[in-house]
Structures are given as C-alpha cells and as structure tokens.
Amino acid sequence: MELYHGCSYQHTKYHKQTKNQWARDDPAFVVICSLLLAVATLAYCAAYDHSTAHTLLVIFSVLFFHFIVTGVFLATFCWFLTNSYLREEAPNSYVVEQRVEWMYAFDVHCNSFFPLFVLLYVIHYFVSPLLLAHGFIPVLLSNLLFMVGASYYHYLNFLGYDGNPLSLSLSLSLSLSH
C-alpha cells in the first residue's frame, strides 16, 4: 500500500510539471469515493434494517459530514498550516514564491481518506457481528480499528505533504521531533 501511495505522489509531481498545478483537475476520485461511501452506508442501513427515509438521511449525513465537511475543514487546516509555517522561504529574490494549493490539500485528504474508508466502513462492516458483542475484547478491537485507521490517515497525510517539494521543512520538523 505504501508503494502505491509513493507512486501516487510521484504522479503528482509529474502533474505539476505538465499542467503547472499540484491538484488533480478532475473530480473523478471524489465522485468514486462518494459512490463507495454511499454503497457502504446503504449496506449498513440494510444490515441494521433502517427505513428508506432514515437510510437517505444517513447516506446524506455520511457523504456531507464524514467526507465533505470534515475534508474541507482538515484540508483548510493543513493548507493554512503548510503555507504559514512549513514552507521553506525563498533563498533569494529570483525564486518565485510558491504556495500549496487548497485543492492539493483536499486531494491529500481524499487520498488519505480512502484507506480510512476501507478500514472503518468496509472491514468494520464485515466484522461488525464480532464488534457488536458485549465485553472488553469487542470494545478493544473497535478502538484498535479506529486507531489504526486514524493513524494511517495522518501518516498518508504526512506523505502527501512530504511529497510536495514546497513544504520541505515538514520533513525537517518531523525528524527533529524524534
């Protein structure tokens, strides 16, 4: 999986060289993630026997709040943090100052969200009979699944910004914290 994400961010570098922007210019990945989220939410609602109206409400809330609103908030936060504090200053006046694009920050969120989706929506769905049992072990497994998903999301977020040469001080700040 890490090899895939390394190739994905290498592709992003080529995209910058050919189209002069870091972000993808088509919304296909966002649409695919949205459709997969809708299907997974529909599966949950069918498994837990929700009404049609409640199913539509849950699908809307998952798409709008879990993916879009959270993504916009996290992308804006990371975009602001990267442009304000983690960008390297231009070494001289002949270098054009560049900033991380907001759409690139949202792309990084989408790339990081997909494995989180697989862990917290797909795998969780298939092991939910085990996780719904009462006791310490199901609670521990649920929390571990969430912790692994959130940790992997943040790790892939780091890889997304680390793959962007505009934020080279990110590697420096992370290596100094160890």
C-alpha positions as CSV (number, residue, x, y, z in Angstrom):
1,M,0.0,0.0,0.0
2,E,2.8,2.4,0.8
3,L,4.3,1.7,-2.6
4,Y,1.0,2.7,-4.2
5,H,1.0,6.0,-2.3
6,G,4.6,6.6,-3.2
7,C,3.7,6.2,-6.9
8,S,0.6,8.3,-6.5
9,Y,2.6,11.2,-5.1
10,Q,5.3,10.7,-7.8
11,H,2.4,11.0,-10.3
12,T,1.5,14.3,-8.6
13,K,5.0,15.6,-9.3
14,Y,4.6,14.8,-13.0
15,H,1.2,16.5,-12.9
16,K,2.8,19.7,-11.6
17,Q,5.4,19.6,-14.4
18,T,2.8,19.1,-17.2
19,K,-0.1,21.2,-16.0
20,N,1.6,23.6,-13.6
21,Q,-0.7,22.7,-10.7
22,W,-0.4,20.2,-7.9
23,A,-4.0,19.3,-7.6
24,R,-6.0,17.0,-9.9
25,D,-8.2,18.9,-12.3
26,D,-10.9,16.3,-12.5
27,P,-13.3,15.3,-9.7
28,A,-13.4,11.6,-10.6
29,F,-11.7,10.4,-7.4
30,V,-14.1,12.5,-5.2
31,V,-17.0,11.0,-7.1
32,I,-15.7,7.5,-6.8
33,C,-15.1,7.9,-3.0
34,S,-18.6,9.4,-2.7
35,L,-20.2,6.5,-4.5
36,L,-18.3,3.9,-2.4
37,L,-19.3,5.7,0.8
38,A,-23.0,5.7,-0.4
39,V,-22.8,2.0,-1.2
40,A,-21.2,1.2,2.2
41,T,-23.7,3.3,4.1
42,L,-26.5,1.6,2.2
43,A,-25.1,-1.8,3.2
44,Y,-25.0,-0.7,6.9
45,C,-28.6,0.6,6.7
46,A,-29.8,-2.6,5.0
47,A,-28.0,-4.7,7.6
48,Y,-29.5,-2.8,10.5
49,D,-33.0,-2.6,8.9
50,H,-33.4,1.2,8.7
51,S,-36.4,2.7,6.9
52,T,-36.0,4.3,3.5
53,A,-36.2,7.8,4.8
54,H,-33.7,7.1,7.6
55,T,-31.4,5.4,5.0
56,L,-31.4,8.5,2.8
57,L,-30.7,10.8,5.8
58,V,-27.8,8.6,6.9
59,I,-26.3,8.5,3.4
60,F,-26.6,12.3,3.2
61,S,-25.0,12.8,6.6
62,V,-22.2,10.4,5.8
63,L,-21.4,11.9,2.5
64,F,-21.8,15.5,3.6
65,F,-20.4,15.4,7.1
66,H,-18.0,12.5,7.2
67,F,-16.4,13.2,3.9
68,I,-17.1,16.7,2.5
69,V,-17.3,18.9,5.6
70,T,-14.6,17.1,7.5
71,G,-12.4,17.0,4.4
72,V,-12.9,20.8,3.8
73,F,-12.1,21.5,7.4
74,L,-9.0,19.3,7.5
75,A,-7.8,20.4,4.1
76,T,-8.2,24.0,5.1
77,F,-6.3,23.5,8.3
78,C,-3.5,21.6,6.7
79,W,-3.3,24.1,3.8
80,F,-3.1,27.0,6.3
81,L,-0.5,25.2,8.4
82,T,1.6,24.3,5.5
83,N,1.5,27.7,3.8
84,S,2.0,29.6,7.1
85,Y,4.6,27.6,9.0
86,L,6.0,24.7,7.0
87,R,7.0,26.3,3.7
88,E,10.7,27.0,3.1
89,E,11.4,30.6,2.4
90,A,12.8,31.6,-1.0
91,P,16.6,31.6,-0.8
92,N,16.9,34.7,-3.0
93,S,14.7,37.2,-4.8
94,Y,15.0,35.5,-8.1
95,V,13.0,32.4,-7.0
96,V,9.2,32.6,-7.4
97,E,7.4,32.1,-4.2
98,Q,5.1,29.2,-4.4
99,R,2.3,28.1,-2.1
100,V,0.5,24.8,-1.5
101,E,-2.9,24.9,-3.4
102,W,-6.1,24.3,-1.4
103,M,-7.2,21.7,-4.0
104,Y,-3.9,19.9,-3.4
105,A,-4.7,19.8,0.3
106,F,-8.1,18.4,-0.5
107,D,-6.6,15.8,-2.8
108,V,-4.3,14.8,0.0
109,H,-7.3,14.4,2.2
110,C,-9.1,12.2,-0.4
111,N,-6.0,10.0,-0.9
112,S,-5.7,9.6,2.9
113,F,-9.4,9.1,3.4
114,F,-9.6,6.0,1.1
115,P,-7.7,3.6,3.3
116,L,-9.6,5.0,6.3
117,F,-12.8,4.2,4.5
118,V,-11.7,0.7,3.8
119,L,-10.8,0.1,7.5
120,L,-13.7,1.9,9.1
121,Y,-16.5,1.2,6.7
122,V,-15.7,-1.9,4.8
123,I,-13.7,-4.1,7.2
124,H,-15.8,-2.8,10.1
125,Y,-19.0,-3.9,8.3
126,F,-17.7,-7.4,7.8
127,V,-16.5,-7.8,11.4
128,S,-19.5,-5.9,13.0
129,P,-21.1,-9.1,14.3
130,L,-18.0,-9.6,16.4
131,L,-17.7,-6.0,17.3
132,L,-21.3,-5.7,18.5
133,A,-20.8,-8.3,21.2
134,H,-20.6,-7.2,24.8
135,G,-17.3,-7.2,26.6
136,F,-13.8,-5.9,26.7
137,I,-12.5,-7.6,23.6
138,P,-15.0,-6.2,21.1
139,V,-14.5,-2.7,22.6
140,L,-10.8,-3.1,22.3
141,L,-11.0,-4.3,18.7
142,S,-13.3,-1.5,17.7
143,N,-11.0,1.1,19.3
144,L,-7.9,-0.5,17.7
145,L,-9.6,-0.5,14.3
146,F,-10.4,3.2,14.7
147,M,-6.8,4.0,16.0
148,V,-5.2,2.2,13.1
149,G,-7.4,4.0,10.6
150,A,-6.8,7.4,12.1
151,S,-3.1,6.8,12.4
152,Y,-2.9,5.6,8.8
153,Y,-4.9,8.7,7.7
154,H,-2.4,11.0,9.4
155,Y,0.6,9.1,8.1
156,L,-0.7,9.3,4.5
157,N,-1.5,13.0,5.1
158,F,2.2,13.4,6.0
159,L,3.3,11.6,2.9
160,G,1.1,13.8,0.8
161,Y,2.7,17.0,2.1
162,D,6.2,15.4,2.2
163,G,5.9,14.5,-1.5
164,N,5.4,18.2,-2.3
165,P,8.7,20.0,-2.5
166,L,7.1,23.3,-1.4
167,S,6.9,22.0,2.2
168,L,10.4,20.6,2.7
169,S,10.6,21.9,6.2
170,L,7.9,19.3,7.1
171,S,10.5,16.5,6.9
172,L,12.8,18.6,9.0
173,S,10.2,19.4,11.6
174,L,9.2,15.7,11.8
175,S,12.8,14.5,12.1
176,L,13.6,17.0,14.8
177,S,10.7,15.8,16.9
178,H,12.2,12.3,17.3
